[in-house]
Amino acid sequence: MVAPRSSSGSNPGSDQCSNQEISMNKSEPLIPGLPDEVAELCLLYLPYPYQALVRSVSASWNRAITGPSFVLCKKSLSLPLPYLFVLAFNKSTARIQWQALDPRSGRWFVLPPMPCPKPACPPGFACASLPREGTLVVAGGVRSDTECSMETTFVYRTSTNQWLTAAPMRTPRSFFDVGNINGKILAVGGGKDHYGSSITAVDCYDPKKDTWEAYAPLPGGLAKYDSNVVGNKMYVTEGWTWPFMYSPRGVVYDPDDNTWQEMRPGMRDGWTGVSVVVGGRLLVISEYGDCPMKAYDPDKDTWRYVGGDRFPCEALRRPFAASGVEGNIYVVACGLNVGVGRLSECEAELKVEWHLLPAPSAFRGFSPSSCQVLFA
């Protein structure tokens, strides 16, 4: 019979050495020559994505950056800033790449690759974000080799600069839309394969619980999708295809009673392009002509054109991906050139002022599939 080892172990000197090392690590300054309070302020002002990267510098830096007091202090100082995250793909090489743009400096950062199968078709994914949480959700997709839809869910967090594989969707789907309603991600429509019939089942992802559950199904399949969330309602439309050949269909999801309703005729008929929501207002960048932008008036169920600068369609060529936050409209175009539109209202007239952020020449072959704004 072997007697159990005491808590001091067979080598008391070894444990004493370990305790001394732990004590030294705890007392080790974050930055030599500076008080820890000053050093923490230096770490607080590190911009994205460097805070996640410097966690590997030392154990003391990792403890400081991941500690709850550090996170609370960063939020209280309003240090998280909006960054534009773009899912892009190269048509000639089929390369998929996530990139983040700092709109203040015009600097791009390449994200770690998603843990997805390489032969995946980028437009098959659906992307949504929880902006203030710095969380990006990518769902579904289709494999290019088998043309079968996927049920995968990937989650990216700016705090760690890493992707995680989350709970799979209940229904494999591709070429569909998702929307953030009250912190939950609603997956709508799509097909089981590229040529399959539309899916009417609707699934909802809870990022806090990492679970999917069924919601009220769509009243019918839609052929082509664009969607957005205004307030707490999700609006889904087939959208127009130029030239105007048919009247589109559109539906609205109300989470209060878990029901779908028909979209109002004025909203449905005027939804003629890529949508973006800024300040609770729904806008559309039209896909025809010189891409005029218009805003929806819910009181009159009509659309009105936005004044100010003309959309810079010479520099921003289709396809578009759009997002908006804090009065700004972000449009990512072919080659990943970005247009930033500042929306303002004076005497009940909406105006926009456009500013261009040309992309590096290395992005010339890329096209955007989705763009999301996250605070980091």
C-alpha positions in Angstrom: 0.0 0.0 0.0 1.4 3.4 -1.0 0.7 6.2 1.3 -0.9 9.3 -0.3 1.4 12.3 -0.9 1.0 15.1 1.5 0.0 18.6 0.3 3.6 19.6 0.7 4.6 16.9 -1.7 7.8 14.8 -1.7 10.0 17.8 -2.5 9.0 20.8 -0.2 11.8 22.9 -1.8 10.1 22.5 -5.2 6.7 23.7 -4.0 8.4 26.6 -2.2 10.1 27.6 -5.5 6.7 27.4 -7.3 5.1 29.6 -4.7 7.9 32.1 -5.1 7.4 32.1 -8.8 3.7 32.7 -8.5 4.3 35.6 -6.0 6.9 37.1 -8.4 4.4 36.9 -11.3 1.7 38.6 -9.3 4.0 41.4 -8.2 5.7 41.8 -11.7 4.8 45.2 -13.1 2.8 45.4 -16.3 5.3 47.9 -17.8 8.7 48.2 -15.9 9.2 51.7 -14.6 5.5 52.6 -14.6 2.8 52.1 -11.8 0.3 49.5 -12.8 -2.5 52.1 -12.8 -0.6 54.0 -15.5 0.3 50.9 -17.4 -3.4 49.8 -17.5 -4.3 53.1 -19.0 -1.7 52.5 -21.8 -3.3 49.1 -22.4 -6.8 50.5 -22.4 -5.9 52.9 -25.3 -4.4 50.1 -27.5 -6.7 50.0 -30.6 -8.2 46.9 -32.2 -6.8 44.4 -33.0 -3.7 44.9 -30.9 -5.3 44.3 -27.5 -6.1 40.7 -28.5 -2.6 40.3 -29.9 -0.7 41.6 -26.9 -2.3 39.1 -24.5 0.6 36.8 -25.5 3.3 39.2 -24.3 3.1 38.1 -20.7 0.8 36.5 -18.2 0.4 39.8 -16.4 -0.8 41.5 -19.6 -3.2 38.7 -20.3 -4.7 38.9 -16.8 -5.0 42.7 -17.1 -6.7 42.7 -20.5 -9.1 39.8 -19.8 -10.1 41.0 -16.3 -13.7 42.2 -15.8 -12.5 45.6 -14.4 -10.6 46.2 -17.6 -13.6 45.5 -19.7 -15.9 47.7 -17.6 -13.4 50.5 -17.6 -13.1 50.4 -21.4 -16.9 50.6 -21.8 -17.2 53.5 -19.2 -14.6 55.5 -21.2 -16.5 54.8 -24.4 -13.2 53.5 -26.0 -14.8 50.9 -28.3 -14.9 52.4 -31.8 -16.8 51.3 -34.9 -14.9 49.2 -37.4 -16.2 47.8 -40.7 -15.9 44.0 -41.1 -16.1 42.8 -44.7 -16.5 39.2 -46.0 -14.8 39.3 -49.4 -14.0 36.8 -52.1 -11.9 36.6 -55.2 -13.8 35.3 -58.2 -10.8 34.0 -60.0 -9.2 32.1 -57.1 -12.4 31.5 -55.0 -10.4 32.8 -52.0 -12.5 33.8 -49.0 -11.2 36.5 -46.7 -12.5 38.5 -43.8 -11.0 42.0 -43.3 -11.6 44.9 -41.0 -11.3 48.5 -41.9 -10.6 51.4 -39.5 -12.6 54.2 -41.2 -10.7 56.8 -39.2 -7.2 55.9 -40.6 -8.2 53.9 -43.7 -6.1 51.0 -42.5 -7.2 47.4 -43.1 -6.6 44.3 -40.9 -6.9 40.8 -42.1 -8.9 38.5 -39.8 -7.9 34.9 -39.0 -9.6 32.5 -41.5 -13.0 31.1 -40.7 -12.9 27.4 -39.8 -15.1 26.4 -42.8 -14.6 24.0 -45.7 -12.3 25.6 -48.4 -14.7 24.8 -51.3 -17.4 27.1 -50.0 -19.4 29.6 -52.0 -19.2 33.0 -50.3 -22.6 34.4 -51.3 -24.2 31.3 -49.7 -23.3 32.5 -46.2 -25.5 34.8 -44.1 -23.9 37.3 -41.7 -25.2 39.3 -38.8 -23.6 41.2 -35.9 -24.1 42.3 -32.3 -22.3 45.6 -32.8 -21.9 46.7 -29.2 -20.8 43.2 -28.0 -18.2 43.1 -30.8 -19.6 39.8 -32.0 -20.0 38.6 -35.6 -22.2 35.6 -36.5 -21.8 33.7 -39.8 -24.3 30.9 -40.6 -25.1 28.4 -43.3 -23.4 28.4 -46.6 -23.0 26.0 -49.5 -20.1 23.7 -50.5 -18.9 24.5 -54.0 -17.9 20.8 -54.7 -21.2 19.2 -53.7 -23.6 22.2 -53.9 -25.1 21.1 -50.6 -26.1 23.6 -48.0 -24.3 23.6 -44.6 -25.7 23.9 -41.1 -22.5 25.5 -39.6 -22.4 28.5 -37.3 -19.2 30.5 -36.8 -18.8 33.3 -34.2 -16.1 35.9 -34.2 -15.3 38.2 -31.2 -13.2 41.3 -31.4 -12.0 40.9 -27.8 -10.1 37.7 -28.7 -9.7 38.1 -32.5 -10.7 34.5 -32.9 -13.4 32.4 -34.6 -15.3 29.7 -32.7 -17.5 27.0 -34.1 -20.9 27.4 -32.5 -24.1 25.2 -32.3 -25.2 24.1 -35.8 -28.4 25.4 -37.3 -31.5 23.3 -37.1 -32.0 23.5 -40.9 -29.0 23.5 -43.4 -29.5 26.4 -45.7 -27.7 28.8 -48.1 -28.5 32.0 -50.0 -30.6 33.3 -47.2 -30.9 36.3 -44.8 -30.3 36.8 -41.1 -31.2 39.7 -38.8 -30.4 40.8 -35.3 -33.6 41.2 -33.3 -33.2 42.1 -29.6 -29.8 40.3 -29.5 -30.9 37.1 -31.2 -30.2 36.1 -34.8 -33.1 35.2 -37.0 -32.4 33.0 -40.1 -34.9 33.3 -42.9 -35.4 31.6 -46.2 -32.8 30.1 -48.4 -32.6 26.6 -49.9 -31.2 23.2 -49.1 -29.0 23.4 -52.2 -28.3 26.0 -54.9 -31.2 24.7 -57.1 -33.6 23.5 -54.4 -36.9 25.0 -53.4 -37.1 27.8 -50.8 -37.2 27.0 -47.1 -40.1 28.4 -45.2 -38.7 27.3 -41.8 -37.4 30.1 -39.6 -34.7 29.4 -37.0 -33.4 31.7 -34.2 -30.0 31.7 -32.6 -29.4 32.8 -29.0 -25.6 33.8 -28.8 -25.8 33.8 -25.0 -27.1 30.2 -24.8 -25.5 29.0 -28.0 -28.7 27.3 -29.1 -31.1 27.4 -32.1 -34.9 27.1 -31.9 -37.8 27.2 -34.3 -39.8 30.3 -34.8 -43.0 31.0 -36.8 -42.4 29.9 -40.5 -42.6 32.1 -43.5 -46.0 32.3 -45.2 -44.3 31.3 -48.4 -40.9 31.1 -50.1 -39.3 34.2 -51.6 -37.2 34.1 -54.7 -34.6 36.8 -54.0 -33.7 38.3 -50.6 -32.9 41.6 -49.1 -33.8 42.2 -45.5 -33.2 44.6 -42.6 -34.3 45.2 -39.0 -36.0 48.5 -38.1 -36.8 48.8 -34.5 -37.6 45.3 -33.3 -39.2 44.1 -36.6 -37.5 42.3 -39.5 -38.5 43.2 -43.0 -37.8 40.7 -45.8 -38.4 41.3 -49.5 -37.7 39.7 -52.8 -36.4 43.0 -54.0 -36.5 44.3 -57.5 -34.5 42.9 -60.4 -33.7 45.3 -63.2 -35.5 45.7 -65.5 -38.7 45.7 -63.5 -40.5 42.6 -64.6 -42.8 41.8 -61.7 -44.1 43.1 -58.4 -42.0 41.8 -55.5 -43.4 40.1 -52.4 -42.5 41.2 -48.9 -43.2 40.1 -45.3 -42.6 41.5 -41.8 -41.8 39.6 -38.7 -43.2 40.8 -35.4 -41.4 39.2 -32.4 -44.0 40.4 -29.9 -46.5 37.8 -31.1 -44.1 35.6 -33.3 -46.0 36.2 -36.5 -45.4 37.2 -40.1 -47.5 39.8 -41.9 -47.6 41.2 -45.5 -45.3 44.2 -46.1 -47.1 47.5 -46.9 -47.4 48.1 -50.6 -45.5 51.4 -50.7 -42.5 49.9 -48.8 -42.6 46.7 -50.9 -42.8 48.4 -54.3 -40.1 51.0 -53.5 -37.5 48.6 -52.1 -35.4 48.7 -55.3 -31.9 48.0 -54.1 -29.5 47.3 -51.2 -30.9 48.5 -47.8 -29.3 50.0 -44.8 -30.7 51.3 -41.5 -29.3 54.5 -39.9 -30.9 56.0 -36.8 -33.9 53.8 -37.1 -34.5 55.0 -40.7 -34.7 52.5 -43.6 -32.8 53.6 -46.7 -32.2 52.0 -50.1 -29.3 52.5 -52.6 -31.1 51.7 -55.8 -29.6 49.2 -58.2 -30.6 51.0 -61.3 -29.3 54.1 -63.1 -26.9 56.3 -61.1 -27.8 54.5 -57.9 -30.0 57.2 -56.3 -30.6 56.8 -52.5 -34.0 57.1 -51.0 -35.5 56.9 -47.5 -38.8 55.2 -46.4 -41.5 57.3 -44.8 -43.6 55.0 -42.6 -46.3 57.6 -42.0 -47.1 57.9 -45.7 -45.9 54.5 -46.8 -43.8 56.2 -49.5 -40.1 56.7 -50.4 -38.4 60.0 -50.9 -35.1 60.7 -52.5 -32.2 61.8 -50.3 -30.5 65.1 -51.3 -27.0 66.3 -51.0 -24.1 64.5 -52.8 -24.8 62.2 -55.7 -23.9 58.6 -55.1 -20.3 58.1 -56.4 -21.1 55.2 -58.7 -18.0 55.8 -60.8 -15.8 54.9 -57.8 -18.2 52.4 -56.2 -19.1 49.8 -58.6 -21.5 46.9 -58.0 -21.8 44.5 -56.2 -22.5 46.5 -53.0 -22.7 45.5 -49.4 -23.9 48.1 -46.9 -24.2 48.8 -43.2 -24.8 51.8 -41.0 -24.2 53.2 -37.5 -24.1 56.5 -35.7 -25.4 58.5 -38.7 -22.9 57.0 -41.1 -23.7 54.8 -44.1 -20.9 52.4 -45.1 -21.0 51.0 -48.7 -18.3 48.4 -49.8 -18.0 48.0 -53.5 -16.1 46.0 -56.1 -12.4 46.0 -55.3 -13.3 46.8 -51.7 -13.5 50.6 -52.2 -15.6 52.1 -49.4 -17.9 55.0 -49.5 -18.8 56.6 -46.2 -22.0 58.7 -46.3 -22.8 61.1 -43.5 -26.6 61.5 -43.2 -28.0 64.7 -41.9 -31.5 66.3 -41.7 -32.2 70.0 -42.0 -35.8 71.4 -42.2 -37.2 68.0 -42.7 -34.9 67.4 -45.7 -32.5 64.5 -45.7 -29.0 65.0 -47.1 -26.0 62.9 -47.5 -22.3 63.8 -47.9 -20.0 61.1 -49.4 -16.4 60.5 -48.6 -14.3 57.8 -50.4 -11.8 55.4 -48.9 -9.9 53.8 -51.8 -8.8 50.2 -51.1 -5.3 49.0 -51.6 -4.4 47.7 -55.0 -4.0 44.2 -53.6 -7.8 44.0 -53.1 -8.6 44.7 -56.8 -9.8 41.2 -57.5 -12.1 41.0 -54.4 -15.9 41.6 -54.2 -17.9 42.1 -51.1 -20.4 39.5 -49.9 -21.3 41.1 -46.6 -20.2 44.0 -44.4 -21.0 44.5 -40.7 -20.1 47.3 -38.2 -18.7 46.1 -34.9 -17.3 48.1 -32.0 -13.9 47.1 -30.9 
